[in-house]
């Protein structure tokens, strides 16, 4: 299971780094739930909009550091940092719960310092 989770996570992070909305949405289903500081995001259209807004803050080419990556069974956790023209993010964290080859639940939070 961990190998499959690692593959999906790598796909997700690569799509994120490339700001590739279509590729990132391949990792979710219509029933996936994205838990954010602003509330729960469900449905592919809403998840797409979440990433449109996130990509505006962390566009392709922004500095991105993977500070920690943990995988246990069908759960992955990452601790990261980023720096772009719009914001410095000294700490961000995501937790993913996978079901089959999709992200079923995803939590995301970050601390942003506007530039």
C-alpha positions, 0 to 999 in steps of 0.5 A: 500500500505504501508504494501506491501511496508514494506514487500518488503523492509524487504525482500530486506534488509534481502536478502542484509544482507545475500548477497543473490543474487537470493533473492535480484533479486526477488525484481526487473524486467528486466525493473527496473532501479537502479540509482547509482553515476556511472550511471543507471543500468538496466536489471537483469544481470546488477543489479546482477553484481551491487550487486556482487560488493556491496556485496564485500564491505559489506559482510554478517556479516558487521556492518549495522545501519538503521538510518532512514526509511520512507515510503509514498505510494509506495516510501521508503527511508532509511538512513544507515551506515556500517562498514566492513573489506574493508570500513567504510560507515558513510552514505548511502542512498537509495530511492525505488519506488515500482510498484506492488510487485517489485522495479521499481526505486531504487537510491543508494549512499554512502560515503566510506572510504577505510580501 
